[in-house]
Amino acid sequence: MDRKEALSGETIFRTSRLLCRRWLASDAAAIFALYSDPDVCRWIDDGRPITRDETNAWLSVTRRNYETRGYGMFALVEPSQHILIGCIGLVHPGGQQETEVKYALHKSHWRRGLALEAVQAVQRHAWSELRIPNLVATVATENVGSQRVLARAGFALVERRLDENGSAEFLYEWSAT
């Protein structure tokens, strides 16, 4: 992906260091690069890196979410560098009723406060633009970094439970009101 292309696509929001936009079909390689990294995937679903076919399916689901809900997963770009650094979104995994915040960043962008910046921006977007007053987030019990991000963003720890793979996770909730 060239520098100009990284900034193309419908902008969802901007922060001081990030641009959030809808995914483009040309982003398939960037999605694959993110979700095929074992360090990134360690905390996502079953922890298994994504395949190229799964990447294309992921893009199709995301396009359908845009069409049916008006939101889904979005690309995160660092405009100063013109590079795609990860993703964030509002989703309903497995058809769940609650709107869930999901995000992932390339490992080279961890520990810079970008996840917190993105989560806070998507919270504002959910409430001010989409009128979604409540969000949830799930995080592996071992993923202390994401637990800190959620707590700093105002999410409250609600419960410890098992996910569909039998792994322990924490459920967090946030309310705009």
N, CA, C and O of each residue as an XYZ file, in Angstrom:
708
protein
N       0.842     -1.173      0.000
C       0.000      0.000      0.000
C       0.888      1.238      0.000
O       1.828      1.339      0.788
N       0.583      2.176     -0.889
C       1.401      3.373     -0.920
C       0.896      4.379      0.114
O      -0.178      4.212      0.694
N       1.693      5.427      0.331
C       1.385      6.396      1.380
C       0.046      7.085      1.154
O      -0.723      7.262      2.099
N      -0.243      7.475     -0.082
C      -1.492      8.168     -0.377
C      -2.680      7.247     -0.131
O      -3.702      7.678      0.401
N      -2.550      5.985     -0.515
C      -3.635      5.027     -0.359
C      -3.960      4.785      1.115
O      -5.122      4.555      1.451
N      -2.973      4.831      1.991
C      -3.208      4.607      3.419
C      -4.189      5.619      3.983
O      -4.921      5.312      4.924
N      -4.214      6.823      3.422
C      -5.102      7.875      3.914
C      -6.424      7.948      3.165
O      -7.285      8.751      3.524
N      -6.608      7.122      2.124
C      -7.855      7.166      1.369
C      -8.928      6.377      2.099
O      -8.633      5.691      3.078
N     -10.149      6.463      1.644
C     -11.260      5.779      2.294
C     -12.031      6.748      3.164
O     -11.524      7.803      3.544
N     -13.262      6.381      3.474
C     -14.146      7.245      4.258
C     -13.633      7.378      5.691
O     -13.495      6.385      6.406
N     -13.355      8.607      6.098
C     -12.871      8.865      7.451
C     -14.015      8.745      8.445
O     -15.098      9.289      8.234
N     -13.759      8.025      9.530
C     -14.729      7.857     10.607
C     -14.455      8.878     11.700
O     -15.373      9.558     12.158
N     -13.200      8.990     12.121
C     -12.798     10.010     13.079
C     -11.298     10.235     12.978
O     -10.566      9.439     12.390
N     -10.866     11.335     13.565
C      -9.446     11.664     13.689
C      -9.163     11.976     15.153
O     -10.024     12.474     15.878
N      -7.946     11.675     15.566
C      -7.454     12.092     16.872
C      -6.177     12.869     16.612
O      -5.834     13.140     15.462
N      -5.477     13.227     17.670
C      -4.244     13.981     17.459
C      -3.187     13.168     16.720
O      -2.326     13.734     16.048
N      -3.249     11.819     16.843
C      -2.223     10.981     16.201
C      -2.772      9.912     15.275
O      -1.996      9.173     14.670
N      -4.081      9.810     15.148
C      -4.667      8.715     14.367
C      -5.753      9.190     13.423
O      -6.434     10.185     13.668
N      -5.893      8.451     12.343
C      -7.025      8.591     11.436
C      -7.697      7.223     11.395
O      -7.041      6.204     11.181
N      -8.984      7.214     11.598
C      -9.757      5.970     11.530
C     -10.630      6.052     10.285
O     -11.348      7.032     10.085
N     -10.565      5.020      9.450
C     -11.328      5.035      8.196
C     -11.881      3.655      7.899
O     -11.468      2.656      8.488
N     -12.825      3.625      6.972
C     -13.357      2.343      6.517
C     -12.278      1.588      5.746
O     -11.398      2.176      5.119
N     -12.382      0.258      5.819
C     -11.452     -0.586      5.068
C     -11.739     -0.491      3.579
O     -12.876     -0.273      3.160
N     -10.694     -0.657      2.794
C     -10.784     -0.716      1.343
C     -10.436     -2.130      0.898
O      -9.728     -2.840      1.611
N     -10.911     -2.544     -0.247
C     -10.558     -3.862     -0.775
C      -9.043     -4.000     -0.902
O      -8.492     -5.089     -0.744
N      -8.385     -2.892     -1.188
C      -6.921     -2.912     -1.347
C      -6.183     -3.083     -0.018
O      -4.958     -3.201     -0.010
N      -6.899     -3.099      1.092
C      -6.283     -3.275      2.413
C      -6.080     -4.740      2.787
O      -5.572     -5.026      3.871
N      -6.460     -5.664      1.928
C      -6.382     -7.087      2.279
C      -4.983     -7.489      2.751
O      -4.855     -8.243      3.716
N      -3.953     -7.008      2.098
C      -2.587     -7.370      2.509
C      -2.262     -6.805      3.891
O      -1.582     -7.457      4.683
N      -2.742     -5.599      4.181
C      -2.496     -4.993      5.494
C      -3.238     -5.755      6.596
O      -2.703     -5.943      7.689
N      -4.461     -6.189      6.310
C      -5.223     -6.986      7.285
C      -4.504     -8.304      7.532
O      -4.339     -8.728      8.675
N      -4.083     -8.940      6.461
C      -3.362    -10.203      6.595
C      -2.082    -10.018      7.419
O      -1.774    -10.841      8.281
N      -1.349     -8.950      7.156
C      -0.105     -8.698      7.905
C      -0.385     -8.528      9.394
O       0.373     -9.020     10.229
N      -1.469     -7.836      9.727
C      -1.821     -7.626     11.131
C      -2.245     -8.931     11.790
O      -1.707     -9.315     12.828
N      -3.206     -9.607     11.185
C      -3.799    -10.796     11.812
C      -3.031    -12.091     11.568
O      -3.444    -13.150     12.042
N      -1.936    -12.024     10.846
C      -1.103    -13.219     10.708
C       0.103    -13.165     11.645
O       0.890    -14.110     11.695
N       0.250    -12.074     12.383
C       1.333    -11.943     13.354
C       0.952    -12.711     14.622
O      -0.029    -12.352     15.274
N       1.695    -13.752     14.987
C       1.351    -14.555     16.173
C       1.282    -13.746     17.464
O       0.485    -14.068     18.344
N       2.103    -12.698     17.596
C       2.057    -11.874     18.805
C       0.751    -11.096     18.902
O       0.185    -10.963     19.988
N       0.272    -10.584     17.780
C      -1.001     -9.859     17.755
C      -2.150    -10.840     17.966
O      -3.059    -10.576     18.752
N      -2.109    -11.961     17.271
C      -3.209    -12.934     17.331
C      -3.309    -13.671     18.655
O      -4.331    -14.291     18.946
N      -2.282    -13.608     19.436
C      -2.296    -14.283     20.736
C      -3.538    -13.913     21.539
O      -4.064    -14.743     22.281
N      -4.010    -12.679     21.399
C      -5.132    -12.194     22.200
C      -6.455    -12.161     21.432
O      -7.451    -11.660     21.954
N      -6.482    -12.677     20.226
C      -7.686    -12.591     19.394
C      -8.259    -13.983     19.171
O      -7.557    -14.904     18.755
N      -9.550    -14.115     19.456
C     -10.273    -15.371     19.264
C      -9.490    -16.560     19.807
O      -9.171    -16.606     20.995
N      -9.179    -17.527     18.936
C      -8.495    -18.740     19.395
C      -6.976    -18.597     19.373
O      -6.260    -19.556     19.661
N      -6.480    -17.407     19.034
C      -5.048    -17.161     19.038
C      -4.323    -17.610     17.785
O      -3.106    -17.454     17.678
N      -5.059    -18.167     16.841
C      -4.468    -18.675     15.606
C      -4.394    -17.561     14.561
O      -5.385    -16.868     14.333
N      -3.236    -17.380     13.923
C      -3.127    -16.373     12.859
C      -4.118    -16.659     11.720
O      -4.503    -17.804     11.480
N      -4.504    -15.617     11.050
C      -5.499    -15.686      9.978
C      -4.840    -16.145      8.666
O      -3.650    -15.917      8.448
N      -5.621    -16.786      7.809
C      -5.155    -17.166      6.475
C      -5.596    -16.100      5.468
O      -6.397    -15.224      5.795
N      -5.069    -16.180      4.246
C      -5.491    -15.213      3.215
C      -6.973    -15.368      2.877
O      -7.661    -14.368      2.671
N      -7.477    -16.609      2.816
C      -8.907    -16.810      2.567
C      -9.747    -16.220      3.691
O     -10.789    -15.615      3.436
N      -9.300    -16.392      4.933
C     -10.020    -15.816      6.065
C      -9.971    -14.290      6.041
O     -10.908    -13.627      6.485
N      -8.886    -13.742      5.527
C      -8.777    -12.293      5.369
C      -9.857    -11.781      4.427
O     -10.516    -10.784      4.720
N     -10.044    -12.460      3.292
C     -11.076    -12.049      2.334
C     -12.467    -12.194      2.932
O     -13.329    -11.347      2.701
N     -12.697    -13.253      3.695
C     -13.988    -13.442      4.366
C     -14.208    -12.327      5.396
O     -15.315    -11.806      5.527
N     -13.150    -11.968      6.121
C     -13.217    -10.903      7.119
C     -13.634     -9.585      6.451
O     -14.481     -8.861      6.974
N     -13.040     -9.284      5.305
C     -13.410     -8.068      4.579
C     -14.862     -8.105      4.129
O     -15.545     -7.082      4.182
N     -15.351     -9.262      3.686
C     -16.751     -9.398      3.262
C     -17.704     -9.161      4.422
O     -18.701     -8.455      4.275
N     -17.402     -9.747      5.575
C     -18.238     -9.540      6.765
C     -18.235     -8.063      7.146
O     -19.275     -7.500      7.487
N     -17.072     -7.446      7.086
C     -16.961     -6.028      7.436
C     -17.785     -5.170      6.491
O     -18.466     -4.246      6.934
N     -17.734     -5.458      5.199
C     -18.551     -4.714      4.227
C     -20.034     -4.873      4.531
O     -20.788     -3.902      4.467
N     -20.457     -6.093      4.861
C     -21.869     -6.327      5.213
C     -22.250     -5.544      6.467
O     -23.343     -4.983      6.540
N     -21.361     -5.504      7.447
C     -21.644     -4.725      8.659
C     -21.806     -3.247      8.331
O     -22.694     -2.592      8.878
N     -20.975     -2.713      7.458
C     -21.103     -1.315      7.044
C     -22.489     -1.088      6.421
O     -23.156     -0.094      6.707
N     -22.908     -2.032      5.563
C     -24.181     -1.891      4.861
C     -25.384     -2.036      5.792
O     -26.353     -1.286      5.674
N     -25.327     -2.998      6.718
C     -26.490     -3.265      7.564
C     -26.546     -2.427      8.832
O     -27.633     -2.050      9.271
N     -25.396     -2.129      9.428
C     -25.377     -1.396     10.700
C     -24.828      0.025     10.564
O     -25.113      0.889     11.394
N     -24.043      0.261      9.515
C     -23.402      1.555      9.368
C     -22.060      1.629     10.083
O     -21.413      2.676     10.089
N     -21.642      0.523     10.682
C     -20.362      0.465     11.370
C     -19.854     -0.966     11.372
O     -20.552     -1.894     10.965
N     -18.628     -1.123     11.838
C     -17.969     -2.430     11.887
C     -16.531     -2.210     12.312
O     -16.262     -1.360     13.161
N     -15.609     -2.954     11.742
C     -14.182     -2.757     12.008
C     -13.650     -1.708     11.042
O     -14.061     -1.641      9.884
N     -12.730     -0.891     11.541
C     -12.163      0.191     10.757
C     -10.639      0.143     10.798
O     -10.045     -0.395     11.732
N     -10.026      0.709      9.780
C      -8.569      0.795      9.714
C      -8.085      1.962     10.563
O      -8.715      3.019     10.599
N      -6.963      1.764     11.245
C      -6.295      2.834     11.980
C      -5.011      3.186     11.246
O      -4.172      2.324     10.981
N      -4.874      4.454     10.927
C      -3.722      4.937     10.171
C      -3.020      6.006     10.999
O      -3.665      6.837     11.639
N      -1.711      5.971     10.978
C      -0.927      7.035     11.590
C      -0.627      8.040     10.478
O       0.286      7.823      9.681
N      -1.389      9.145     10.416
C      -1.262     10.070      9.281
C       0.118     10.671      9.124
O       0.549     10.924      7.999
N       0.825     10.907     10.216
C       2.146     11.524     10.098
C       3.120     10.632      9.336
O       4.032     11.126      8.673
N       2.927      9.318      9.432
C       3.785      8.364      8.733
C       3.112      7.778      7.486
O       3.760      7.106      6.683
N       1.807      8.036      7.331
C       1.025      7.488      6.213
C       1.056      5.955      6.204
O       1.178      5.340      5.145
N       0.946      5.343      7.388
C       0.968      3.885      7.450
C      -0.211      3.358      8.253
O      -0.668      3.979      9.213
N      -0.683      2.208      7.836
C      -1.761      1.528      8.529
C      -1.151      0.781      9.721
O      -0.258     -0.049      9.549
N      -1.636      1.081     10.924
C      -1.028      0.508     12.125
C      -1.904     -0.506     12.843
O      -1.443     -1.169     13.772
N      -3.157     -0.637     12.431
C      -4.033     -1.592     13.104
C      -5.484     -1.343     12.766
O      -5.817     -0.815     11.705
N      -6.348     -1.741     13.704
C      -7.772     -1.582     13.474
C      -8.498     -1.400     14.801
O      -7.985     -1.738     15.868
N      -9.695     -0.860     14.701
C     -10.609     -0.734     15.834
C     -12.009     -0.787     15.260
O     -12.227     -0.437     14.100
N     -12.955     -1.222     16.069
C     -14.309     -1.247     15.561
C     -15.338     -1.546     16.608
O     -15.037     -1.813     17.772
N     -16.574     -1.489     16.146
C     -17.757     -1.798     16.930
C     -18.429     -2.973     16.237
O     -18.813     -2.875     15.071
N     -18.569     -4.071     16.945
C     -19.058     -5.304     16.333
C     -20.050     -6.021     17.248
O     -20.246     -5.647     18.405
N     -20.655     -7.041     16.703
C     -21.601     -7.891     17.427
C     -21.220     -9.351     17.162
O     -21.917    -10.041     16.419
N     -20.115     -9.832     17.763
C     -19.650    -11.189     17.457
C     -20.695    -12.244     17.791
O     -21.341    -12.198     18.838
N     -20.845    -13.196     16.875
C     -21.805    -14.277     17.089
C     -23.231    -13.790     17.197
O     -24.091    -14.496     17.726
N     -23.498    -12.582     16.699
C     -24.850    -12.035     16.754
C     -25.249    -11.500     18.122
O     -26.432    -11.277     18.377
N     -24.275    -11.290     19.008
C     -24.619    -10.796     20.353
C     -25.327     -9.457     20.265
O     -25.095     -8.671     19.346
N     -26.188     -9.212     21.230
C     -26.980     -7.981     21.281
C     -26.112     -6.750     21.544
O     -26.265     -5.727     20.877
N     -25.211     -6.847     22.507
C     -24.397     -5.705     22.904
C     -23.375     -5.356     21.819
O     -22.860     -6.225     21.115
N     -23.102     -4.060     21.711
C     -22.072     -3.595     20.791
C     -20.727     -3.709     21.494
O     -20.545     -3.190     22.596
N     -19.788     -4.389     20.851
C     -18.492     -4.660     21.461
C     -17.378     -3.905     20.747
O     -17.334     -3.847     19.518
N     -16.486     -3.335     21.533
C     -15.285     -2.679     21.010
C     -14.219     -3.752     20.833
O     -13.946     -4.532     21.746
N     -13.624     -3.780     19.650
C     -12.490     -4.667     19.355
C     -11.392     -3.815     18.737
O     -11.666     -2.857     18.015
N     -10.146     -4.173     19.029
C      -9.037     -3.456     18.404
C      -7.798     -4.334     18.381
O      -7.668     -5.285     19.152
N      -6.900     -3.993     17.483
C      -5.594     -4.660     17.390
C      -4.627     -3.683     16.736
O      -4.976     -2.971     15.794
N      -3.411     -3.667     17.252
C      -2.363     -2.822     16.689
C      -1.154     -3.673     16.356
O      -0.880     -4.672     17.022
N      -0.434     -3.270     15.322
C       0.847     -3.917     15.042
C       1.734     -3.772     16.279
O       1.716     -2.742     16.952
N       2.496     -4.801     16.561
C       3.334     -4.840     17.756
C       4.259     -3.628     17.859
O       4.541     -3.158     18.961
N       4.725     -3.128     16.736
C       5.630     -1.976     16.750
C       4.947     -0.697     17.251
O       5.616      0.307     17.494
N       3.627     -0.733     17.406
C       2.879      0.440     17.878
C       2.294      0.238     19.275
O       1.524      1.076     19.745
N       2.646     -0.853     19.940
C       2.208     -1.087     21.312
C       2.943     -0.137     22.248
O       4.018      0.368     21.924
N       2.362      0.091     23.386
C       2.951      0.863     24.492
C       3.265      2.315     24.127
O       4.231      2.897     24.620
N       2.441      2.881     23.263
C       2.605      4.289     22.897
C       1.348      5.093     23.206
O       1.274      6.277     22.879
N       0.360      4.457     23.832
C      -0.884      5.139     24.148
C      -1.868      5.210     22.998
O      -2.921      5.834     23.124
N      -1.542      4.577     21.875
C      -2.411      4.650     20.698
C      -3.697      3.844     20.877
O      -4.752      4.253     20.392
N      -3.623      2.711     21.561
C      -4.833      1.918     21.797
C      -5.820      2.714     22.638
O      -7.008      2.750     22.318
N      -5.356      3.348     23.698
C      -6.232      4.168     24.537
C      -6.831      5.312     23.729
O      -8.028      5.584     23.825
N      -6.019      5.969     22.950
C      -6.488      7.075     22.115
C      -7.584      6.602     21.155
O      -8.592      7.284     20.972
N      -7.380      5.437     20.549
C      -8.366      4.891     19.608
C      -9.645      4.462     20.325
O     -10.745      4.731     19.842
N      -9.511      3.801     21.465
C     -10.701      3.350     22.214
C     -11.524      4.557     22.650
O     -12.744      4.553     22.489
N     -10.893      5.576     23.192
C     -11.634      6.763     23.616
C     -12.328      7.446     22.438
O     -13.443      7.949     22.579
N     -11.683      7.462     21.302
C     -12.295      8.076     20.112
C     -13.475      7.253     19.613
O     -14.489      7.817     19.200
N     -13.360      5.934     19.645
C     -14.477      5.109     19.187
C     -15.644      5.178     20.184
O     -16.802      5.044     19.787
N     -15.349      5.384     21.459
C     -16.418      5.607     22.436
C     -17.191      6.881     22.084
O     -18.422      6.881     22.043
N     -16.452      7.966     21.829
C     -17.101      9.231     21.459
C     -17.913      9.069     20.180
O     -19.031      9.575     20.081
N     -17.350      8.365     19.205
C     -18.042      8.139     17.934
C     -19.316      7.322     18.157
O     -20.368      7.644     17.605
N     -19.218      6.270     18.962
C     -20.385      5.417     19.226
C     -21.531      6.234     19.817
O     -22.684      6.069     19.420
N     -21.215      7.107     20.758
C     -22.258      7.872     21.421
C     -22.713      9.069     20.585
O     -23.911      9.231     20.350
N     -21.785      9.903     20.135
C     -22.187     11.149     19.478
C     -22.696     10.965     18.056
O     -23.591     11.690     17.623
N     -22.138     10.006     17.324
C     -22.542      9.822     15.927
C     -23.554      8.698     15.721
O     -24.452      8.812     14.886
N     -23.411      7.618     16.478
C     -24.261      6.441     16.275
C     -25.351      6.295     17.333
O     -26.245      5.460     17.197
N     -25.273      7.105     18.382
C     -26.240      7.072     19.495
C     -26.273      5.706     20.181
O     -27.333      5.242     20.602
N     -25.122      5.074     20.290
C     -24.972      3.817     21.025
C     -24.477      4.201     22.423
O     -23.329      4.619     22.575
N     -25.331      4.064     23.448
C     -24.956      4.552     24.781
C     -24.116      3.590     25.616
O     -23.467      4.007     26.575
N     -24.123      2.312     25.260
C     -23.419      1.309     26.066
C     -22.556      0.428     25.173
O     -22.969      0.019     24.088
N     -21.351      0.147     25.651
C     -20.431     -0.724     24.934
C     -19.904     -1.780     25.889
O     -19.869     -1.577     27.102
N     -19.496     -2.905     25.329
C     -18.806     -3.934     26.099
C     -17.472     -4.210     25.430
O     -17.240     -3.830     24.282
N     -16.609     -4.873     26.166
C     -15.335     -5.325     25.622
C     -14.948     -6.590     26.374
O     -15.191     -6.707     27.575
N     -14.350     -7.527     25.665
C     -13.845     -8.732     26.308
C     -12.333     -8.770     26.128
O     -11.801     -8.332     25.108
N     -11.663     -9.295     27.127
C     -10.204     -9.348     27.087
C      -9.744    -10.589     27.839
O     -10.300    -10.945     28.878
N      -8.726    -11.237     27.301
C      -8.160    -12.413     27.961
C      -7.649    -12.018     29.345
O      -7.122    -10.922     29.537
N      -7.812    -12.921     30.297
C      -7.390    -12.611     31.672
C      -5.898    -12.336     31.758
O      -5.459    -11.647     32.679
N      -5.106    -12.855     30.826
C      -3.657    -12.629     30.835
C      -3.248    -11.353     30.112
O      -2.096    -10.932     30.216
N      -4.158    -10.736     29.389
C      -3.838     -9.556     28.583
C      -3.949     -8.290     29.442
O      -4.907     -7.526     29.335
N      -2.957     -8.099     30.279
C      -2.954     -6.988     31.230
C      -2.931     -5.636     30.515
O      -3.541     -4.678     30.988
N      -2.235     -5.553     29.385
C      -2.171     -4.296     28.643
C      -3.543     -3.808     28.218
O      -3.869     -2.637     28.410
N      -4.351     -4.690     27.644
C      -5.697     -4.285     27.214
C      -6.606     -4.026     28.412
O      -7.493     -3.174     28.342
N      -6.399     -4.740     29.494
C      -7.184     -4.465     30.700
C      -6.927     -3.035     31.183
O      -7.854     -2.334     31.586
N      -5.664     -2.611     31.138
C      -5.318     -1.238     31.536
C      -5.947     -0.217     30.592
O      -6.469      0.808     31.031
N      -5.891     -0.506     29.290
C      -6.491      0.405     28.309
C      -7.972      0.586     28.608
O      -8.459      1.715     28.663
N      -8.684     -0.504     28.800
C     -10.125     -0.418     29.048
C     -10.432      0.325     30.341
O     -11.338      1.157     30.377
N      -9.690      0.033     31.395
C      -9.911      0.725     32.666
C      -9.668      2.229     32.520
O     -10.445      3.036     33.030
N      -8.596      2.605     31.829
C      -8.294      4.030     31.636
C      -9.334      4.713     30.751
O      -9.536      5.923     30.852
N      -9.994      3.943     29.884
C     -11.038      4.497     29.017
C     -12.396      4.550     29.720
O     -13.388      4.973     29.127
N     -12.440      4.123     30.977
C     -13.685      4.218     31.734
C     -14.560      2.983     31.713
O     -15.696      3.025     32.183
N     -14.054      1.886     31.176
C     -14.802      0.629     31.210
C     -14.693      0.034     32.612
O     -13.648      0.136     33.256
N     -15.769     -0.585     33.079
C     -15.779     -1.240     34.393
C     -15.752     -2.753     34.200
O     -16.463     -3.297     33.355
N     -14.930     -3.414     34.985
C     -14.877     -4.877     34.964
C     -16.163     -5.407     35.563
O     -16.530     -5.050     36.683
N     -16.856     -6.270     34.809
C     -18.147     -6.789     35.231
C     -18.056     -8.231     35.707
O     -18.602     -8.586     36.751
N     -17.356     -9.064     34.926
C     -17.283    -10.470     35.311
C     -16.127    -11.185     34.619
O     -15.580    -10.726     33.616
N     -15.787    -12.319     35.199
C     -14.843    -13.246     34.592
C     -15.682    -14.405     34.069
O     -16.558    -14.908     34.772
N     -15.417    -14.827     32.838
C     -16.205    -15.906     32.240
C     -15.336    -16.694     31.276
O     -14.172    -16.355     31.059
N     -15.902    -17.746     30.697
C     -15.205    -18.529     29.684
C     -15.732    -18.129     28.321
O     -16.939    -17.973     28.134
N     -14.818    -17.963     27.359
C     -15.247    -17.651     26.001
C     -15.660    -18.937     25.282
O     -15.644    -20.018     25.870
N     -16.029    -18.809     24.001
C     -16.501    -19.973     23.231
C     -15.430    -21.040     23.044
O     -15.747    -22.184     22.717
N     -14.157    -20.674     23.249
C     -13.061    -21.636     23.141
C     -12.681    -22.244     24.486
O     -11.767    -23.065     24.565
N     -13.386    -21.837     25.547
C     -13.103    -22.357     26.878
C     -11.998    -21.616     27.612
O     -11.575    -22.049     28.684
N     -11.522    -20.507     27.056
C     -10.481    -19.702     27.702
C     -11.125    -18.656     28.607
O     -12.210    -18.152     28.316
N     -10.448    -18.339     29.700
C     -10.954    -17.331     30.626
C     -10.795    -15.941     30.023
O      -9.773    -15.627     29.412
N     -11.824    -15.115     30.206
C     -11.785    -13.734     29.751
C     -12.541    -12.864     30.735
O     -13.355    -13.345     31.524
N     -12.253    -11.566     30.671
C     -12.973    -10.588     31.462
C     -13.948     -9.852     30.556
O     -13.643     -9.566     29.398
N     -15.116     -9.550     31.091
C     -16.114     -8.734     30.397
C     -16.106     -7.353     31.044
O     -16.241     -7.227     32.261
N     -15.946     -6.322     30.222
C     -15.973     -4.933     30.669
C     -17.188     -4.251     30.048
O     -17.640     -4.629     28.967
N     -17.707     -3.250     30.741
C     -18.836     -2.452     30.227
C     -18.539     -0.971     30.387
O     -17.823     -0.549     31.296
N     -19.116     -0.190     29.467
C     -18.996      1.262     29.506
C     -20.343      1.853     29.139
O     -21.051      1.330     28.278
N     -20.689      2.945     29.796
C     -21.925      3.660     29.502
C     -21.629      5.135     29.310
O     -20.902      5.738     30.099
N     -22.192      5.715     28.259
C     -22.005      7.134     27.976
C     -22.851      8.003     28.890
O     -22.575      9.191     29.055
N     -23.857      7.428     29.472
C     -24.782      8.227     30.294
C     -24.515      8.101     31.764
O     -25.212      8.714     32.573
